[in-house]
Amino acid sequence: MMNPKTVKLCWRLLALLYLGAVAYLCFGHLSPDESLPRAIFGIPSDKIAHFGMFFPFPIIAIYAFHNSKGRPGRFFFLAISYFLGMMLAMGTELIQGTTDYRSSDMLDLVADSLGLMTGCVTVTVIKSFGGKW
């Protein structure tokens, strides 16, 4: 079994990689792939991508940075994770609106928010069933 400090360090490195990937996906000069479907089950594929980008944020945050053992601490941390994720999402949308190769879309922010909320619920369920909370 790995040392808990090593595990925490691995999660923190994953958090850095994740943030780098989000930055690349949000600000990179990416050309659309015409072979991908424009919608899946009637949902625009770019909204699904935004959901998927922000879904892991609270999960990675909990495993990388949460240390509180008490019940109020974990839910406070989840609220902070959601808030920081929303700040990241709003920041990326605002910056995208200032570029000449990206556009800002409020529906992207809605998809980001839904991804963050689903991530918060998922990590709560995982931790609850795991007996860690």
Secondary structure, 3 states (H helix, E strand, C coil): CCCHHHHHHHHHHHHHHHHHHHHHHHHCCCCCCCCCCCEECCEEHHHHHHHHHHCHHHHHHHHHHCCCCCHHHHHHHHHHHHHHHHHHHHHHHHHHHHCCCCCCCHHHHHHHHHHHHHHHHHHHHHHHHCCCC
